[in-house]
Each structure stands twice: as C-alpha cells, then as structure tokens.
C-alpha cells in the first residue's frame, strides 16, 4: 500500500465543504437543518443577525457548510455569500469588502452596479469618517498628540477629491438607507451573509464588523450568520473602549449585536471516539500496521487521552503529526514500513505529549535510563521505590513546577504511564487500560531513541530491512550480497545492537518465510558473523548459539529429525564440536527439545576425540587439548561419561593394561594466571581421573612414590607435562596415606 502522504484528505483538518464525501462524524446534520429552518423564517423581513457559537476547533466551519446546504433545500430562494473580514487591511477596506460581498449575491450585473452606486453614495461619508478616526488614532499613537490634526485633514480631503464624479446627497442617512433597502426589496433579494472566524479579529476590526452588520448592512432580506468562540469575542470586546474592561458590558454588547445565537452542540465522547477510531484505522492501514490491535489501541487512547479537553482540531492535528512522524521513520527506496520500526500507539501518545506538554516532552529524551528501567532489576526494593519517587517528582516539576494545575499534571502522567508502565507510578486509583507488551515499544531501551529522532537514528538498525534479509537467509541459506549485516557485524557501534536484533527478529522472520528447508545452512551462514573472540570463547548465552538452535528447531518442525541431524553434522564440520555443543545445549536451557536427540553426530565426535586423545600414549599432546576442551560436556552428560568409561574398560581388556601416567598427563591443563600472558601448567583433577579409571583399577606398578623437584610449571613440553602429572599423582597418594 502506498505510503504517499498526499494521497488522502487525512493530512489536513480542513472542514467539510459542499459535496464533501466525508461522513458527518459529529452527527450535526439535524442541528444544521433546524438552524436553517429558523433562518429561512426571516426571509424578506427585517435584517436579523444570527450567531453560531462554539469553542475553537469544535467544527463550526463544517457546521456552516451543513447549514448552507440545508438552507438551499428550503422552498425560499436564498443566496448565501461569505464575508471574510480578517482579510481586510483596515476598517475602510473592510467596509468596502462588506458591501462587495452583499453585491456578489446579485446575479444581474446592472443591478449589482446600481446597488454599489447607491451604497457608495450613501455610505462613503460614513466610511470616510471611519477612516478619519482610524487615521487620527494611528497618527496620535505613533507621532504624538496633535500631529494628526493637519495630516489627517489633508488625507481626507485628498480622499474626497479622489472620489471624482460621486456627489454626496444632502438628505439624511436614514432616508438614503431606506432607498437602498427598498431597492433590494424590489428585486426580491434574500441573502444570508456568513461571517466565519469572527474571533480572529483585532478589537478595532471586530467593532467594525459589528457596526457593519447592525448599521451599514441592515437591509431588508439581508441576514447575517456570525461564527465565533464566545469567550474569545468577549475577551476582545472587554479590552475595547466600548467596555473599558467591564466583561459584563462586553457580553451585553454582543447580545445586542447577535439577536439570535445558536450554541453549537458540544462534541460528545462518542463523537471523538468515532473520529479517533477513523484516524487510527487509517493510520494503521496506510503504514502497514495490522488491524488485530486496533480495537485495543482505541480502548487505550480513549482511556488515556483527556477527551474533555480535545476538539476536532486537536485530534486532526495530533494524527497529522503522527502521520508525518511515521513517514520520517521510513527510508527512500527501502522496503521497510513504519510498522517495522515503531509502535503506532506509542507514537500517538508521545506526539500528544509533544503537542500539549512541551516542557515535559523536552525532558523525556534525557530520561531514557529512568523511563526504560524495569523494577526488580535491583534486589533492593527500597531503592526501586526511591527511584520511582524521584522520577515522579521530576515529571511533576516539568509539567507544573508551581503546582498550580493538578489536573494538567494528572492528564500528562496518565498518558506517560501508558508509555512507561513499569517506570511511571500511578497517581490515582482509577483503572485505565494499559497497552499490552508489543514489539518496537518506546519502553524498550533499543527503540527509545527512535521516537525522538524525527527520522531514523544513525546508530540504529532498521528492523524491517533486517527481517527482509533474515527471510532471504532462511529461504535460501545465504545472505543477500547487498545485505548490510556483514557491515554491521564488524561495526564497533552497531555490532552489539545487531546481535540483540538478530535474536529478536528471527521469530518474525521464521513466521514470514515460506521455505524452511535451508535453516541448517542458514545457521552456518549466520554464525560466520561472529568475531574471533566469540569463536574462541563460546558460551551458552551467545547470540549465535540461540539463533542456531532456533533455526534447527524450525527445521525439525518442518522436516523432521533427519534434517536436523544432517544440519548438526554440517555445523559440526564448519565450527567443530565445542561451538556445536554450545548451540545444541541452548535447547536444554529453553526446554526439552527434540533437537537434543538429533545431535547424535555431535556426541559421537566428542566421544571419539576425547577418548583418542585420552588413550594416546605418544609423546605429544595436541593443542588445543580435546580432553580439556570436552571435559565439560563429558561431565555434563552422564550417558556420554558412561560411554567413555566403557571405552576405557574395553581398552584395558584388549591391551591388558593402561598407562596411568599418560592418562593423568592428558588431564594436565594449560592456562594463564593472575592476568599474566605467559602460559603455565595446571594440576590434573584427581576426581576426574578416578571417574575415568576407578582408584582400585590403578596399576600398582605405575604408582609414583616420590616427588620430582626439577619440574618447571612454565615448561609445556610433553616430557615436563608427564613429570608434572606424575608429581600430582604422588602428592595425591601421599595425602591418602597421610604422609
């Protein structure tokens, strides 16, 4: 599916327009029809000023569109025009634009010309007076008292000269105004002038609009519908000379201007839920997220976001910002989708904090250690509690340092706890839905930085690309030539992250792969990403061991024990018994797996090398010493130990005896001590020797009774090792007798 950010109306919070295919999510069609019916009753009668009052972002403009549509469906022939006062530069141009708007309702050009001429002849003196007052105020403010008297006089005279042919009649304004009204009544004009965004106006502009609709434009059949946020308009009017700081006076003035106000029905929670649900599902669909989590994510959003404080505009803005965030996390030309890199629900919740709690968001990126901390990591429960309390105080200080708005703190903490449920404590006892654990969440340290990068962090590795490469590897047994995994494996910064992601990404890749027959070869290929040190020091928690075992398990589930046995044999041939045994043994840490039973070639090889080296009587010990290498595995598996004992017994039976000193020599270790690089000999384990060859079977003729003094522990030659082993036997025998 396309991730093009311009192929949908989703990216804008534009209101509904005529013919708009979007549904009426706020269910205001019936309200719009009732408003239109009451406006229609005004008809050709005296001018009425209607009002549509509602808070910012509550959908007033969309409702105006619905009212226009409903009014068009009434029996009367209504003309609906829109006046945009805040586009005018001053009161003079505002008045001019006001009359041009009314004139635009006249279809006949001649009638339009007559109307404008009559209006000009009637109202230009008023407009000039308004301009004079405006200019005087500006001059006095910026040039000083008295400056305006001469300059404005000259300006007005120049304006009057520019009027040219227009001659102002001397009769009263009311008489001239009545002529215009009669003219409109004669032509049967019924007009609704819609004035949207009245609350955007400066106080001078606002008063000019109020005067226009109640004085300059009160023609019969010409009605007005003003759209505004009541609180904002009252605030503006309160600061005018008209109200002089008296809020009640400002309210009374608004009541005088707007004769018939309609209060926009408030957005109900169910309406917001509809909008959020629609936005959420579209985001999920556009960006590759599955629908199986959408219902649960919606439940969390409705429980965590403060619905009482949300408007349509804030919801649209929130989701538009998230959409951009998801777009930036992708890479041009990459098959990776946003769903491969970050969690959708977390992206929405964090974006809400960024938009509504700026100071808190600014700190979050620096609190990574605290926010991604998991209680129980420390054995000190009191320390965990202290850590949580410290974090909570830091959050409160960032949100509301003066403790003046506890509700805002609660709102922010409610959202933050959904993002970091393990680190952020609850502030109240109310139960709210918590997001289930999922891949790529912000609470996971490896993904935290992605949510603050507005792009993709340079030190990170894309999970989508990684999974694509892993699917190819599983399906074919080989990594793509262009795969960056080779580069990442040797990168000092990214190598550790790569190992973690290979562990985490293998499961989804196995689910996506359609052919699992090459899992054995894939294990061999993937282990080639190990370093020399990782191969020299294999251990049961190694990343390559875990992914190898899981590949073998998948191979067993798809193709049976025979396929796994062949895969283990191939791995053994490439990496030897020690690394192969580590990979097989991972199964013992996870569960009783059938892979363990399919590892017969491995145990056979360990038994062979161990016994051959142990019973070798030549004057040479291979390096590394298989006896030292595989002693751990022999002791770990009783059945393997039993096989070794049986082999030794058969050897004694066939040969008639055994070289005890040679046997002990093979058990002599070699290593470094106390941080020194120089290698030295280590005493053989008498317990191991007794398990391999019981004490009662030691040939008495070979038992040493003296300790040689010329043995150098740093001499690694076979002859010296043999002396070293002989001394160890002598010392053990002396300890038996108490000598």
C-alpha angles and dihedrals in degrees: 000000000000119000092196107141094210100056096085142048084235094096095065136058091213113155123246114283133196110293091011110162094211117110125249094255093174093052094230099139092101091049090050091050091052092050091048091050092055093046089050090057089065090063115147093347128108117314116276127194111216124189134210106199125189141129124274114284094014095120102263095145092050089050090051088057090052091049091051090051093047092048090052089058094057119100093248120089101244127181114206119199132171126228118202106195098171090064090065119097098217143350093277094055089041090059091046092050090047093060093041088057092054090046091053088069090067112091095191110080092209093052089047090053092048091050094050091047092051091046092049092050091049104039108028091086088054092046090049090051090050090049090049092053092046093049092046091053093050093047093049091048098050104024102034137258115313095018092102097057098080100025095050092045090055092045093052092047090051090050091051091050089051090058088077114178097016111111118195114225119228098224121107121284092240091057093050091045090052090055091056091047090050089049092055091044090051093055090047096238118173111183137176112200110200116205109189128187095023087158090067092069128106113241094259091050091046092054090047091055091047090052091046096055095041101037116012097037107036095123122150111263092017111108133175136219113195119195118203150135104257096212093051094047091048090049091053094045091048090063094052125096086247094068097021093205095316106129094191090054089052090052091050091051091053090049089052093052099041107053099178114029121186116203112220109238108254119252107260124214090250090056092050089047089055092051094044091047092051093047092045095051092047092050091049092049095045095049104041101260117147120244095227091088099040097093092049092046090051090052090053093047093050090048097045106036117078098244093184089065097044126098131184090261094053091048093049091046091049095053094041089055091048090049090056091046090054091048092053094051090064127077129228111257093010122121088218116118128202087252087063093056115033139017114258097216092049090049090055095046094046091047089053089055090048092052100040105027106037099167093050092049091051090061100042096079090057094050097064096126093050096042096047094043115120118213112238093043087105121055088218106089092185090056090053091052092049090049092052092048092050091050092048091053092049090052093049092049091052094049103039113000093175093047091233099132114041092169091060090051091051092049093051094045091049090058094040092053090056088057097043108022094161096051107032114069123220116263097198138021096249115121115232130175114268123208113254117241110273140161122284096017121161091238088069111087093222091059102034096094093053091070094059101039100080084216131024119310112248092226094051132092121226112244093204093056091043092053091047090054092046092051089052090048093050093045097047106018091238135087117240113263090239094049113131091210090094090054094045093049091062096037111110093214102037102036096084091047090048092057091052092047093048088057093047097039099049095078096055090043092053089051091051097045115096098197120049098172092102097053091110093056090043090058091053092048095046093050089059086075089071122108124240090254092053090053094047094049108036117177137177095255094054115131094227091053093053096047091045092053092048091051089052091049091052089049091051092050091050103036110012139242096308092062091049092048090054091047092052090050091052091048090048091054091051102041107017132237099298098058091038091052091050090053092047093045091057085076090063089057093049104037144308096294130187086228088076090060091048092058095084093122089058096051091045090054094047090049092049097049093042096050096041091053094042095052096038109119097187120117093253137083117200118235118254090036111228090207090059092040097052102031089097093056093044091054093043094056113052093194090056091048089052090053090053092050091050091050091052091049091051090049091053090047092050098041098033093230145021134231102245095186091050090050091052091045090059088055094056109112130218123210149123125270138204093005094300120138096216113099123230139178123270126208116261117245110255090197090058091046091052091049092051094043114015115234094247090059095056108119106247091211090063098048110115118224101186135055117231115225101201097073116127112202090205093056106097098184118124093244092055092044089055091052089047091053092045091053090049090054092048092051091049092051090049090052089053093056094038093239 
